[in-house]
């Protein structure tokens, strides 16, 4: 495990797997290293801070204040949840590398779906240039990846990592177009696909909308995604498509940011077919939260991934190509 993200709350945090050996623990900028036995100790999957460490730890009251902080909290029952954009959380998170004692991941795993975008794969294998468009929301824009916020180590978003990988792996030049806009939902995608996507030919279109569809009924969500697919195919019949099931927000915000997103995937598999693949990011995140707390994976404590989660999403897509 390389650079798994940790957020310390009340002096402790949680590893995804039980470690056989801790290799390193850095701040999230990968600048300052901390020492086992000096700054922290490990018991099973839990990491505990030692008294004289400089490692930052939130208190429960800081993360979930009883009184609202204008512009920086959202209501959560009788308390509030602390929210910050930019690199506020990144600056207070840590990155641990370790040898895994046992892989206890029991849930969904990505699979090779390259047979569903064969023309794209053929061009890649030939080293030919390809056009890819990513059509989505703030996470597709890159929200809260350190490269997006301008903080070290300046990691690209999941899409930047994917494009970088494809160019390195296959030697192809990828003309990448990203008309994604923060805060947009699947209805916006259906309404604007013509001007945002169809004005050019794409070998591959990745549709990644749904994070802002908390109150959209599943049938309406599928209808919107199908409208995008049909519009792309009507304009450019040769274009191949990957539809990504959305990530979902902090479960503590159920009824606001967290809504219907987790149930969309149950309806999305019927979209899969000739030259249409489905990336089940939702199920990957569901299993991830069996191993990690949301606070360890987020860049804003509401709905955006941090560097570690952006890397996991990128790796999911890479597995689909490989």
N, C-alpha and C positions, 0 to 999 in steps of 0.2 A: 504494500500500500504506500503510495507516494503522496505526501502533502494532503492528507485527509484533514478537513477543517474541523476545528474545535472552538466552541465558545464556552467559557467558564462562567458558571452561575453558582453562587454560594461556594466558590472554591473548588468546584469539580466539573468534569465533563465526561463524555461518553465516546468510546471508540466503536467503530462499526463492527470490528471483529476482535476477538481476544488475541493479543499479541504474543508471539514467541520471543521477539526481541525488538526493543525500541531502537530505531536507527538515528532519529533526530527529531527535535521539536523546535521549530522556528516561529517567529511572528509571521503574519500573513504576507508581509512585505519580503519575506525570505532574506532578512538582513541580520537579525539578532537570534542567536541560538541559545536555548535553555537546556539545563542539564538534569538528567535523571538523578534522583537522590539529593539534589541541591535545590532545584526549583519545583520538582513534582515527584510523585510516586505513582505506581500503577498497581491496581488490584483487580484482576480479571479484565473486564472491559472498561473499568472506570479509572480516570486519571484524577488525582487529588493534588492540589497545590500545597506546597510546604510553606511554613510561616514567613520566611525571609525573601520569597521570590518577588520579582518585578512583574510577573505575569498578571495581566488585568483580569478581574472577575466582576461580573455584574452581581448585584443582589436581586432577589425576586422583586423587591419594591421598586427598583430602578427599571426593570423590564416591564413590570405591570403596575404602574403607579395608580394610587387610589384617586388622585386628582388629575384631570386632563391637562396636558401641556399643549397650548395652541400650536397647531401646525405639526406636532410631533407625536400625537397619540390618536388611536381609534378606539371607540368604546368596545368593551368586552365584558358584557354583563354588568356587574357592579364595580368593575375595575376598568383599566385601560391598557392598551398594548403600545409599547414604545416603538415609534416608526421614524426612521431616518433614511433619506436617499444619500447619494454620493458615496463616500467610503467610510462613513461613521462606523458601521459594523465591521467592515473589513479591517479597519485600524485596531479593532478590539478582538479579533479572532486570531487563531494560531493554526499551524500546519504541521502535522505529525506524520512521520514515515516509520513503518515498522514491518517486520516479517509476520505474516499471518499464521497463527497456530492452526486454525481450521476454518475452511470456508463454509460458513453456515447460512449462506444465501439460499433460500428455498423458493423464492418467488420468480417472477417473470424475468427472462433473459432475452436480449436482442438476438435476432437470427439473420442469416444471410438472405436478403430478398432481392439480390441483384438480377435474378431472372425476371423480375417485374419491371426493370428498367434496362433492358438488354442493349438498346441503341446507345444509351449514355455510357454503359460499361464498355461497349465495343470501341467507342471513341477514346475513352480513357486508356484502354489497353493498347491502342494504337498511338497514344501520345498526342492525339489531336486536340485542338482547343474546343472547349464546350461552354455553353451559356447556362447558368443556373440562376433562378430567381427564388428568393425566400420571401414569402408573403405572410406577415404576421403582426405581432403586437410588440410591447416594450421589451419582452425577453428576447425577441428576435432582433430588436434594435441593439441589444447588448446590455440592457440595464443591469447595473451593479457588478458586472465583471470589472476587474481592476483596470483593465485596458480602457474601458468605457469611462470610468470615473477619474482616470489619470493618476492612479496610485500604483506603486510598485507591487508586484512584478509586471504590471501592465499586460496581464493575460488577455488575449482576445476572447470575445464571446464564443458560444458554442459554434456559431456559423463560421466565424473567423478561423477557429481551430479546424473545423471540417474542411474548409477550402484549402487551408495551409497543408493539411494532410494529403488531400487528393493531388495537389500540385506536386508535392514531394514524392508521393508514392508512385504516381504514374507519369510524371513529367509533362502533363498537360497544362496549358494555360486556361484558367477558369475565369471567364468574364462573369463576375458576380454582381447581381442587381438585387438591392434590398430596399423595397418601398415600404417596409414595415413602419408603423406609427404606434407609439405608446397609447394605451387606453382604448384601442379599437377592438371591436368584436366581430363575430362571424357575419353579421348582417352588413356591416361596413365592407367586409371583404367581398360579399356577393354584389354589393352595389357599385364597387369601384374597381373590380378586377379588370375591366376593359382598359381603363387608362393607366392602371398601376402595373399590370402584368402583360396584357396582350398586345401592347404597342410594339413588342419585339418578339422574335422567335427565341424560345428557350428549349434546350435539350431536356432540362429537368426543372420542374417547379415544385418547391417544397411549401406546402400550405400548413401553417402553424398558428391557428387562431383558436380561441376558446377560453383563454385565461381571463377575459373580461366578460364572459358569458354566464356569470353566476346565476342569473335569473332567466336565462334562455331555456325553454323546454327542449329536451333531447331531440324530438322530432323536428323542431324548428332549426336546431343547430345542424342536424344532418342535412336538412333541406338547403341551408345556406352553403354548406361545404359542397354539396352536390351541384349547386348553381355555379360555384367557382370552377369546379372540375369541368362541367359542361361548357362553360364559356371559354375556358382555355382550349378544350378539345375542338370546339366549333371553329375557333380562329386558327389553331395550329394542331391539326390532327396527329402529328408525329410527336408532340410533346409528351414526355413521361412525367409521372406525378408521384410524390410522396406526401401523404397526409399524416401529420403528427397529432396524436392525441395530446391534449394540453397538460401542462403542469397545473397543480392546484395550490391555492393559497394556504396560509396558516390556518389550521383547523380551529384555532381559538376564535377566528373571525367568521365562523359559520353563520350564514344568513346575510353576509355582506360580501366580502371578497371571496370567501369560500362558499360555494353554492353547488350548482349542478355539474361542475366540471368532472368530478370523479366518475359520474355515471355515463358520460358521453361514449367512452370506449366500448361499452356494451352494445352500442348501436353502430360503431364505426367499422367493425370488421366486414360488414356487408358492402362497404365502399371498395374493399380490396378486390382486385381483378386484373384484367389484362392491362399491363403497363401502369397500374396503380398500386403502390405499396402503402402499408400503414405502419407508422412508428408508434409503438405503444408506450410512450413516455409516461403516461398516467400509471400504468401497472408497475413500471420500474420505480417510480417515486413512491408508490404505495408500499412496496417491499422495502425500499430504502428507509422509510419511516418506522419500520419494524426494528431497525438497527440503530438509527440516529434520531436525535431530537430535531425539530424544525429549526430551532435557533442555531444549530450547527451548520445548516445548509443554506441559509438565507443571507441576502445582501441588504435587505431593508426590514426584515422581521414581519413582512406582510405577504408579499407575493413574488419577489424577485430572487433568483438564485445567486449565490456567491460563486467565487472561482471554482471551488470544488464541484459544485452541482453543475455549473456550465461545462466542466470537463466531462462529467458523467453523461450529460446529454450529447456532447460531441462524440464520445466513445460509442454511445448507442447508435448514432447515425453511421459511424465508421464500420461497425459490425454489419450493418445492412449492406454496405458495399463489398465487404470482404467475405 
